[in-house]
């Protein structure tokens, strides 16, 4: 009986102690929210968010840090659980930032403090005076083309460089070939990148000799802006109307691509687009009309979807099919040709008086050789002798 009482008292004491600890923990977390959120610039495109707090966070006690960009359309938060009162992150800070932090306890956030929030909406004058940084990646060795706009508040002598890095802020590389307009760099062209991690790159534009200005940065997944080469060898099997093509090089598995056909009826000037997932496609056409077909390609959402289509392929021109003629039609055609040739020959003969030249009268021997037929009955030898006798008599007379 005494043992049972002791066990009951022990359990009661334990529950009371745990309740006191729980109440003490809840009070500590509830009444000690973080304060004074700050941001500081570190490496290229890197910033450190920090805050003040009295928590010696251990076990299941954490700082919960959330942030989102002010221009975010869905206001989706990125969340981190930390046991330190700071976090170094890569930001596109020119977009503005909303950050908040609170104390939490437990795997399911059983106890939380109030949020402490701060908005960082920095003036554009604090950044390099550029905008609309866009990049395209291509080739199996990852080449890069980037361009940017220079804003109106840029000074006349402002000059810019493009730098990029992966996750390590200490490994920074610079563009080597620039597109220049008016003496200032406005693009980075045909630059072979030095990267290993192709899922995230921080690309920044900095103003030369203006160390006080923050770089204008974008965090880019190269796959999302990868541009394939144009499809080649576009051809059609006219008996089946199946169009086929290929890519100059398949960088990924064949299931990773999608294609688009631009089919234009050249007689009616009408165009339709068709999306396909293979390198061949049956098209519908009027065989009496002329068509052109272009093909372009992109990486699909099964394999890190790209937003950039390739250029269109060279046009495939499909001429109308020839019509088979029946036997009576063939005979009629040949008859028309024969009559036309005869008429042409007659006209040529009339024009050149060939009939009169070809149809000369046969000479009459009686006209040319008088006496041969009248006196000698066509006996040529008798006619010759008689002619000689007449000649001799003439000489005797003379």
ABEGO torsion letter per residue (X at the ends): XAAAAAAAAAAAAAAAAAAAAAAAAAAAAAABBBBGBBBBBBBBGBBBBBBBBABBBBEABBBBBBBBBAABAAGBBBBBBBABABBBBBBBAAAEBBBBBBBBBEAAGABBBBBBBBBBBBBAAABBBBBGBBBBBBEAAGBBBBBBBBBAABBAABBBBBBBBBABAABBBBBABBBBBGGBBABBBGBBBBBABAABBBBBBBBBGBAABBBBBBBBBAAAABBBBBBBGBBBBAAAGBBBBBBABBABBAAABBBBBBBBBAAAGBBBBBBBABABBBBBBBAABBBBBBBBBBBBAABGBBABBBBBBBBBBBBBBBBBBBAAAAAAAAAAAAAAAAAAAAAAAAAAGAAAAABBBBBBAAAABBGAAAAAGGBAAAAAAAAAAAAAAAAAAX
